[in-house]
Structure formats: structure tokens, C-alpha cells
Amino acid sequence: MRVIAGIARSLPLKCPSGLDTRPTTDRIKETLFNMLQAEIPGCVFVDIFSGSGGIGIEAISRGAKKAYFIENGKEALSCIEDNLKFTKFTDKAVVLKQDAISALNNIYEKEADIIFMDPPYDQGLEKQVLSVLKGFRYVTENTLIIVEAHLKCDFSFAEDMGYQIVKEKKYKTNKHVFLRRQ
């Protein structure tokens, strides 16, 4: 795994061992950031269920002014901290070492521009986090929320929660669902 583009381009990143995390492949990460390229420079980026931190680090490398990394796995947190030091991005990063729901209370921004989450599959965490997110002032109608989910994950609940699906990008086994508050 590596940083795809930007000021840290081609730098290798550490990944936690085992099956507790599923790092987004370089190909999918590149596709995602090609879709986001106009929105990244100067943005506040939130990476929920960060794993190795690869998505948030990619955002900083491409010009995000700040990224929040939310993770509670011990080995994953160690990788995030090592990767931030290696890429020299610690000054643009806030690492929140707690579960996703609790950590969302510790984001003190006027507005989060992009919120990305890649929760463990088949646990319903997408729905839980989206439910909680709608209660925060930093999640506005301008905030783009992206969920990486299993291809079969149903997002029919999103509209009833006050979200609009603005785009969906499908891959072989998973997808990115792009949402905004209505």
C-alpha cells in the first residue's frame, strides 16, 4: 500500500496484519480520489474506521488542510501514527483513539467537508454512524459523506434518515456510496 498522488506520492504505508482491517486497494483509492480531486484542496477530511490511515493520508497528500483519523484498534493506531510520522503529516492530523460514535463528539470544526467511513462489513455500523452524524453541526448540506461498503449493502434507509444518495460507484466486491444531507 502506498500514497498514490500529491506531495507524499509513492511513499509506502504500513498496514495492520490480520483480518481486522481491509485496506482500500491502491486502484480503488486512486479511482475514489480522482472523483474527489476538485474537493480535496483546503478541505477538512474525516476518516472514520481509519485502519492504516491510508485514505486520510492520501487526502492530506493531495492538499487537505486537516484530517481526523478515528480508530480504536491498537495495532491500527500504531500504523496510523507511524504512517503520519513517515509522511511528515502529523501537524495536519488529529488522531482520535476511540470508537467511531464517541470520537465524533470530539471534532470541533465549523464544517467537515468530506467524511469517509469504511466500517467492518455486515455489522450495520454504516447506519449507526449516519444516524449519529446527522446530529452534528459540522455535518452540513455541503458535507460529502462517503461510505465504503460491501456490494450487497442496502442503503434504502438513507432517505428516511435525511440523506440523499448522490452517487454510487461499484467495484468487484464493494462500492462507494456518496451521500449528502437533504
C-alpha positions as CSV (number, residue, x, y, z in Angstrom):
1,M,0.0,0.0,0.0
2,R,1.3,3.5,-0.9
3,V,0.3,7.1,-1.2
4,I,-1.0,7.5,-4.8
5,A,-0.5,11.2,-5.5
6,G,0.3,14.6,-4.1
7,I,3.3,15.7,-2.0
8,A,3.8,12.2,-0.4
9,R,3.4,10.4,-3.7
10,S,4.7,6.8,-3.9
11,L,5.6,6.7,-0.2
12,P,4.9,3.2,1.2
13,L,2.5,2.9,4.1
14,K,2.3,0.3,6.9
15,C,-0.8,-1.8,7.3
16,P,-2.0,-3.8,10.3
17,S,-1.6,-7.5,10.0
18,G,-4.5,-9.9,10.2
19,L,-8.1,-9.7,9.1
20,D,-9.3,-6.9,11.4
21,T,-8.8,-4.3,8.7
22,R,-9.3,-4.3,5.0
23,P,-7.1,-1.6,3.4
24,T,-8.6,0.0,0.4
25,T,-6.6,-1.2,-2.6
26,D,-4.5,1.3,-4.4
27,R,-6.6,1.0,-7.6
28,I,-9.9,1.7,-5.7
29,K,-8.2,4.6,-3.7
30,E,-7.0,6.1,-7.0
31,T,-10.5,5.9,-8.5
32,L,-12.0,7.4,-5.4
33,F,-9.6,10.4,-5.3
34,N,-9.9,11.0,-9.0
35,M,-13.6,11.6,-8.3
36,L,-12.8,13.9,-5.4
37,Q,-9.9,15.8,-6.8
38,A,-11.7,19.1,-7.1
39,E,-13.0,18.9,-3.5
40,I,-9.8,17.9,-1.6
41,P,-7.6,21.1,-1.7
42,G,-8.1,23.0,1.6
43,C,-10.8,20.7,2.9
44,V,-11.3,19.2,6.4
45,F,-11.4,15.5,5.9
46,V,-12.7,12.9,8.4
47,D,-11.5,9.3,8.1
48,I,-13.7,7.0,10.3
49,F,-12.6,3.4,10.9
50,S,-9.2,4.6,9.6
51,G,-7.3,1.3,9.7
52,S,-3.8,2.2,8.5
53,G,-4.8,5.8,7.8
54,G,-4.2,5.5,4.1
55,I,-7.4,7.3,3.0
56,G,-6.8,10.4,5.3
57,I,-3.1,10.4,4.4
58,E,-4.0,10.4,0.7
59,A,-6.3,13.4,1.4
60,I,-3.6,15.4,3.1
61,S,-1.1,14.5,0.4
62,R,-3.5,15.9,-2.2
63,G,-4.0,19.1,-0.3
64,A,-6.5,18.7,2.6
65,K,-5.7,21.2,5.3
66,K,-6.6,18.8,8.1
67,A,-7.6,15.2,8.5
68,Y,-9.2,13.5,11.5
69,F,-8.4,9.8,11.9
70,I,-10.8,7.8,14.0
71,E,-9.7,4.3,15.1
72,N,-9.8,2.2,18.2
73,G,-7.7,-0.8,17.2
74,K,-4.3,-0.8,18.9
75,E,-2.3,-2.2,16.0
76,A,-4.1,0.1,13.5
77,L,-3.4,3.1,15.7
78,S,0.2,2.3,15.8
79,C,0.3,2.1,11.9
80,I,-1.6,5.4,11.6
81,E,0.9,7.1,13.9
82,D,3.9,5.6,12.1
83,N,2.5,6.5,8.7
84,L,1.8,10.1,9.8
85,K,5.4,10.5,11.1
86,F,6.8,8.8,7.9
87,T,4.9,11.1,5.6
88,K,5.5,14.1,7.9
89,F,1.8,14.9,8.2
90,T,1.5,14.9,12.0
91,D,0.9,18.6,12.0
92,K,-2.2,18.3,9.8
93,A,-3.6,15.3,11.6
94,V,-5.8,14.7,14.6
95,V,-5.9,11.1,15.7
96,L,-8.9,10.2,17.9
97,K,-8.2,6.9,19.7
98,Q,-11.7,5.8,20.4
99,D,-14.8,4.1,18.9
100,A,-16.4,5.9,16.0
101,I,-19.5,7.1,17.8
102,S,-17.7,8.6,20.7
103,A,-15.0,10.2,18.6
104,L,-17.5,12.1,16.5
105,N,-18.1,14.2,19.6
106,N,-14.5,15.3,19.6
107,I,-14.5,17.0,16.2
108,Y,-14.5,20.8,16.7
109,E,-14.9,22.2,13.2
110,K,-17.3,24.7,11.8
111,E,-17.8,22.3,8.9
112,A,-16.3,18.9,7.8
113,D,-16.0,19.0,4.0
114,I,-15.6,15.2,3.4
115,I,-16.4,12.4,5.8
116,F,-15.2,8.9,4.7
117,M,-16.0,5.7,6.5
118,D,-15.0,2.1,5.9
119,P,-16.7,0.2,8.7
120,P,-16.4,-3.6,9.2
121,Y,-18.9,-5.2,6.9
122,D,-22.2,-6.8,7.9
123,Q,-22.4,-5.1,11.3
124,G,-24.8,-2.3,10.5
125,L,-22.3,0.3,11.5
126,E,-22.9,2.5,8.4
127,K,-26.5,3.0,9.6
128,Q,-25.4,3.7,13.2
129,V,-22.8,6.3,12.2
130,L,-25.0,8.0,9.7
131,S,-27.7,8.3,12.4
132,V,-25.3,9.9,14.8
133,L,-23.7,12.2,12.2
134,K,-26.9,14.0,11.3
135,G,-26.9,15.5,14.8
136,F,-23.6,17.4,14.5
137,R,-23.4,21.0,13.3
138,Y,-20.2,20.3,11.4
139,V,-22.2,17.9,9.1
140,T,-24.0,20.4,6.7
141,E,-25.8,20.0,3.4
142,N,-22.4,20.8,1.8
143,T,-20.6,17.9,3.6
144,L,-19.9,14.9,1.3
145,I,-20.2,11.6,3.2
146,I,-18.7,8.6,1.5
147,V,-19.3,5.0,2.8
148,E,-17.2,2.1,1.6
149,A,-19.4,-0.9,1.9
150,H,-20.0,-4.5,0.7
151,L,-21.5,-4.6,-2.7
152,K,-24.7,-6.1,-1.3
153,C,-25.1,-3.5,1.5
154,D,-28.6,-1.9,1.2
155,F,-28.8,1.9,1.7
156,S,-32.5,2.2,1.2
157,F,-32.7,3.6,4.8
158,A,-30.6,6.7,3.9
159,E,-33.5,8.8,2.6
160,D,-35.6,8.2,5.8
161,M,-32.6,9.4,7.8
162,G,-32.5,12.7,5.9
163,Y,-29.7,11.8,3.4
164,Q,-29.7,11.8,-0.4
165,I,-27.5,9.3,-2.3
166,V,-25.8,11.5,-4.9
167,K,-23.6,8.8,-6.5
168,E,-22.7,5.2,-6.2
169,K,-19.5,3.7,-7.6
170,K,-19.5,-0.1,-7.7
171,Y,-16.4,-2.3,-7.8
172,K,-16.0,-6.1,-8.0
173,T,-16.8,-6.8,-4.3
174,N,-17.6,-3.4,-2.7
175,K,-18.8,0.1,-3.5
176,H,-18.6,3.7,-2.5
177,V,-21.9,5.4,-1.7
178,F,-21.8,9.2,-1.8
179,L,-24.4,11.0,0.4
180,R,-25.3,14.5,1.4
181,R,-27.8,15.7,4.0
182,Q,-31.1,16.8,2.5
